[in-house]
Every structure is written in structure tokens, then in C-alpha cells.
Amino acid sequence: MNTNETLNQQMEDARQRLYDLSEQYGFAHASVLEQSMFLDELINQHNRKFQTRKLPQLL
């Protein structure tokens, strides 16, 4: 499994955990907010990875 697949799987797992926690505790619970921030960081990592590939090369 390459790093893209690993990161994608981590994001999917984090989304599912976020959904499960929100169903169990509601949206304002600390565990839900913490999981949301964790998922946000994974998404940011994913976006940074692809954003740097699209930047033009400066000489």
C-alpha cells in the first residue's frame, strides 16, 4: 500500500470514527470535536501533498 492509499484509508477511518462518535455523543462532545480536528489535520496533509505538486517551479 503506497502513502496515498495509506493516507486515504486513514481519512476514511477517521471519518467513520467521527460519524460513530457523533451518533453516540452528539456534535458538541469533546471526543467528537477532537476527532474532527484529527480528521481536519489528515485532510490538510492530503491537500498539502497535492498542492506542492501543482506549484510552478521557480528558478
C-alpha positions as CSV (number, residue, x, y, z in Angstrom):
1,M,0.0,0.0,0.0
2,N,1.6,3.3,-1.0
3,T,1.5,6.5,1.0
4,N,-1.5,8.0,-0.9
5,E,-3.6,4.8,-0.2
6,T,-2.5,4.8,3.4
7,L,-3.5,8.5,3.9
8,N,-6.8,7.9,2.1
9,Q,-7.5,4.9,4.3
10,Q,-6.6,6.9,7.5
11,M,-9.0,9.6,6.3
12,E,-11.8,7.1,5.7
13,D,-11.2,5.5,9.1
14,A,-11.2,8.9,10.8
15,R,-14.5,9.9,9.0
16,Q,-16.2,6.7,10.2
17,R,-15.0,7.2,13.7
18,L,-16.2,10.8,13.7
19,Y,-19.6,9.7,12.4
20,D,-19.8,7.0,15.1
21,L,-18.8,9.3,17.9
22,S,-21.3,12.0,16.8
23,E,-24.1,9.4,16.7
24,Q,-23.1,8.3,20.2
25,Y,-22.4,11.6,21.9
26,G,-23.8,14.4,19.7
27,F,-21.9,17.0,17.8
28,A,-20.7,19.2,20.8
29,H,-19.0,16.5,22.8
30,A,-15.3,16.9,23.4
31,S,-14.5,13.5,21.8
32,V,-16.3,14.4,18.6
33,L,-14.5,17.8,18.4
34,E,-11.2,16.1,19.0
35,Q,-11.8,13.6,16.3
36,S,-13.0,16.3,13.9
37,M,-9.7,18.2,14.5
38,F,-7.8,14.9,13.8
39,L,-9.6,14.4,10.5
40,D,-9.0,18.0,9.6
41,E,-5.3,17.5,10.0
42,L,-5.3,14.4,7.8
43,I,-7.2,16.4,5.1
44,N,-4.7,19.2,5.4
45,Q,-1.8,16.7,5.0
46,H,-3.6,15.4,1.9
47,N,-4.1,18.8,0.5
48,R,-0.5,19.9,1.1
49,K,0.8,16.8,-0.6
50,F,-1.1,17.6,-3.8
51,Q,-0.8,21.4,-3.6
52,T,3.0,21.2,-3.6
53,R,2.9,19.1,-6.8
54,K,1.0,21.8,-8.6
55,L,3.2,24.7,-7.7
56,P,5.3,26.0,-10.6
57,Q,9.0,25.5,-10.4
58,L,10.8,28.8,-9.8
59,L,14.3,29.2,-11.0
